[in-house]
Amino acid sequence: MESILSTFEIIIIMLMGTQAVYSFSLFLLGDFYLKYYEYGTFSPPENAIQKMVNIGMDLLMGVAIYFYKKQQKYSWPIRKLLQLITPFVMSIVFFVIFQLTSMFLRMVFL
């Protein structure tokens, strides 16, 4: 059971880490990465395969894209500052979420 929990924790860390790194990449490359995300998703999805592709892209990049789009209404210097701060805040929040999730899973299953 310990190895299953460890594997699950690694998966959670990878998903959360990918979101934070993608958010930092959006700070560096901006609209180029946004176009990549939009190119990789279907809007609106018409069948189950397209929905699965959208879910996969959202799992890897969803939170970062959400914050990037929310920050578009600000002027360029403010937006860049927010985009620089966002990955660090996301990392702290993800660390807290991971610790709480890990603690809960270990209490329940071990």
matplotlib code that plots the C-alpha trace (Angstrom):
import matplotlib.pyplot as plt

x = [0.0, 2.9, 4.2, 0.8, 0.5, 4.1, 3.2, 0.0, 2.0, 4.5, 1.7, 0.2, 3.6, 4.2, 0.8, 1.2, 4.8, 3.9, 1.3, 3.8, 6.5, 4.0, 2.9, 6.6, 6.9, 3.9, 5.7, 8.7, 7.1, 3.6, 1.2, 3.3, 2.5, -1.1, -1.4, 0.1, -2.5, -5.3, -3.9, -3.9, -7.5, -10.8, -13.4, -16.0, -15.2, -17.5, -16.8, -15.2, -11.7, -11.7, -13.0, -10.2, -7.6, -9.1, -9.0, -5.4, -4.4, -6.3, -4.6, -1.2, -1.8, -5.3, -4.5, -1.7, -3.8, -6.7, -4.5, -2.8, -6.1, -7.3, -4.2, -4.8, -6.9, -4.0, -1.4, 1.8, 4.1, 1.5, 0.6, 4.3, 4.7, 1.7, 2.9, 6.2, 4.6, 2.0, 4.3, 5.7, 2.3, 1.1, 4.1, 3.4, -0.3, 0.4, 2.9, 0.2, -2.4, 0.0, 0.9, -2.8, -3.6, -0.7, -1.5, -5.1, -4.3, -1.8, -4.3, -7.0, -4.9, -2.1]
y = [0.0, 2.3, 2.0, 2.8, 6.0, 7.0, 6.6, 8.6, 11.3, 11.5, 11.8, 14.7, 16.4, 16.0, 17.5, 20.5, 21.1, 21.1, 23.8, 26.0, 25.6, 26.3, 29.4, 30.6, 29.7, 31.9, 34.7, 34.2, 33.4, 34.8, 34.5, 31.9, 29.3, 30.4, 29.7, 26.3, 25.6, 26.8, 24.7, 21.6, 21.9, 21.6, 24.3, 23.0, 19.3, 17.2, 13.7, 11.7, 11.7, 15.5, 15.8, 13.5, 15.7, 18.8, 17.2, 16.2, 19.7, 21.2, 18.8, 19.9, 23.6, 24.6, 26.7, 28.6, 29.4, 30.5, 33.0, 34.2, 35.0, 36.8, 39.0, 40.2, 43.1, 44.8, 47.1, 45.4, 46.2, 45.2, 42.0, 41.0, 41.5, 39.4, 36.7, 36.7, 36.4, 33.8, 30.7, 31.3, 31.7, 28.6, 26.7, 27.6, 26.8, 23.5, 22.6, 23.1, 21.2, 18.4, 18.2, 18.1, 15.6, 13.4, 13.6, 12.7, 9.7, 8.4, 8.7, 6.9, 4.1, 3.4]
z = [0.0, 0.7, -2.9, -4.3, -2.1, -3.1, -6.8, -6.3, -4.6, -7.4, -9.9, -7.9, -7.7, -11.4, -12.3, -9.9, -10.9, -14.6, -13.9, -12.1, -14.7, -17.5, -15.7, -15.6, -19.3, -20.0, -18.3, -20.6, -23.9, -23.5, -26.3, -28.1, -25.4, -25.3, -29.0, -28.4, -25.8, -28.1, -31.0, -28.8, -27.6, -29.3, -28.9, -28.5, -28.3, -30.5, -29.4, -26.5, -27.9, -28.3, -24.7, -23.4, -25.2, -23.6, -20.2, -20.7, -21.7, -18.8, -16.3, -17.6, -18.2, -17.0, -13.9, -15.6, -18.6, -16.4, -14.5, -17.8, -19.3, -16.2, -16.2, -19.8, -18.7, -16.9, -18.5, -19.7, -16.7, -14.2, -16.2, -16.4, -12.6, -11.9, -14.3, -12.4, -9.0, -10.1, -10.4, -6.9, -5.3, -7.2, -5.9, -2.3, -2.7, -4.4, -1.7, 1.0, -1.0, -1.5, 2.1, 3.2, 0.5, 1.5, 5.2, 4.5, 2.3, 4.8, 7.6, 5.6, 3.9, 6.4]

ax = plt.figure().add_subplot(projection="3d")
ax.plot(x, y, z, "-o")
ax.set_aspect("equal")
plt.show()
